[in-house]
Amino acid sequence: MKKYVCKLLGIMAITSLVVMWGCSEEEDPLPANIYERISGTWMIDEMNLFGADIPGDGSTLSFNNCDQPPCTGNDYSASDETTGEFTYQFIEDDTKIQIIDQDPEGGNYHATWSVQDFEARSLRMTGEFGIFGGMSLDMSK
């Protein structure tokens, strides 16, 4: 009987470890520096323009890391396969990203964008364009 109880306890312990290991969800740690956090290439998964959801087409925004803003970045437009340059900086306690994009290549993201959601591998931001209304971008790394 003692042998049976020891086997049962061993099986229960192993099962508990497997369940705990399988249920734990690893998340990427978030760098404390906001410029480190945004650095890299972000794929535009979906945009909402004039209230219409538009699926991503392979276009990207790439933010370069820097110590002293304004920082630089590149935008790639998959529809016409062009790449442009922009500058950016976080403003208003890092709740907004100001993008200065005066390069006609690669798309035009010139706006002050409100950061709606910013995780290690996902970013959602919205911008207002006066009489043209708002636009939102859902992106992932």
C-alpha positions in Angstrom: 0.0 0.0 0.0 2.8 2.4 0.9 4.4 1.7 -2.5 1.1 2.5 -4.2 0.7 5.8 -2.3 4.3 6.9 -3.2 3.7 6.2 -6.9 0.4 8.1 -6.8 2.0 11.1 -5.1 4.8 11.0 -7.7 2.3 11.0 -10.6 0.4 13.8 -9.0 3.5 15.9 -8.5 4.6 15.4 -12.1 1.1 16.1 -13.4 1.0 19.3 -11.4 4.4 20.5 -12.8 3.3 19.7 -16.4 0.0 21.6 -15.9 1.7 24.6 -14.3 4.4 24.7 -17.0 1.9 24.3 -19.8 -0.4 27.0 -18.5 2.2 29.7 -17.8 2.3 32.3 -20.5 5.6 33.9 -21.2 5.5 37.5 -22.2 8.3 39.5 -23.6 9.7 41.9 -21.0 9.0 45.5 -21.7 12.1 47.7 -21.9 11.8 50.7 -19.5 13.1 53.1 -22.2 10.1 53.9 -24.6 12.5 54.4 -27.5 14.0 50.9 -27.0 10.5 49.5 -26.8 9.3 50.9 -30.1 12.5 50.3 -32.0 12.3 47.7 -34.7 10.0 47.0 -37.6 6.3 47.0 -37.1 4.0 45.3 -39.6 0.7 47.2 -40.2 -1.9 44.4 -39.6 -4.9 46.6 -40.1 -5.8 50.2 -40.5 -9.1 52.0 -40.0 -9.7 54.9 -42.3 -12.9 56.9 -42.5 -14.6 54.1 -40.4 -13.6 51.3 -42.8 -11.3 48.5 -41.7 -8.6 47.8 -44.2 -6.4 44.7 -43.8 -2.6 45.2 -43.9 -0.9 44.7 -47.2 2.7 44.1 -46.0 3.5 47.8 -45.3 5.7 48.6 -42.3 7.0 51.3 -40.1 10.5 50.9 -38.7 11.5 53.0 -35.7 15.3 53.4 -35.1 16.4 53.5 -31.5 18.1 56.6 -30.3 19.2 58.3 -27.1 18.2 61.9 -28.0 14.9 62.5 -29.9 13.9 63.3 -32.5 14.7 59.9 -33.8 14.6 58.5 -37.3 12.6 55.8 -39.0 11.5 54.4 -42.3 8.1 53.6 -43.8 7.6 51.0 -46.4 4.6 50.9 -48.7 3.9 47.5 -50.1 1.4 48.7 -52.6 4.0 50.7 -54.6 7.2 49.1 -53.1 8.7 52.4 -52.0 10.5 53.4 -48.8 10.6 56.8 -47.2 12.1 58.4 -44.1 10.6 60.2 -41.2 11.5 61.5 -37.8 9.6 60.8 -34.6 9.4 61.6 -30.9 7.2 60.7 -27.9 5.4 63.7 -26.4 2.9 64.4 -23.6 4.3 61.9 -21.1 4.9 59.3 -23.8 1.1 59.1 -24.6 1.6 60.4 -28.1 4.0 59.9 -31.0 4.7 62.8 -33.2 5.8 61.7 -36.7 7.2 64.2 -39.1 6.9 62.5 -42.5 7.6 64.8 -45.5 9.0 62.1 -47.8 6.4 61.2 -50.5 7.9 57.7 -50.8 6.8 54.9 -48.5 3.4 56.3 -47.4 2.5 59.3 -45.3 2.2 59.0 -41.6 2.7 62.7 -40.8 0.6 63.3 -37.7 0.5 63.3 -33.9 -0.6 59.8 -33.0 -2.3 58.9 -29.7 -1.0 55.6 -28.3 -4.0 53.4 -27.5 -2.3 50.2 -26.7 1.5 49.4 -26.5 2.7 45.9 -25.6 6.0 44.2 -26.4 4.8 43.0 -29.8 1.6 45.0 -30.5 1.0 48.7 -31.0 -2.3 50.5 -31.7 -2.3 54.2 -32.4 -4.8 56.7 -33.7 -4.4 60.0 -35.5 -6.7 62.9 -36.4 -6.5 64.5 -39.8 -8.9 67.5 -39.5 -11.7 67.4 -41.9 -10.6 64.1 -43.2 -11.3 62.4 -39.9 -9.4 59.9 -38.0 -7.2 56.9 -38.8 -6.0 54.1 -36.6 -3.1 51.6 -37.1 -2.9 48.1 -35.5 0.7 46.9 -35.8 2.7 43.9 -34.6 6.4 43.0 -34.5 
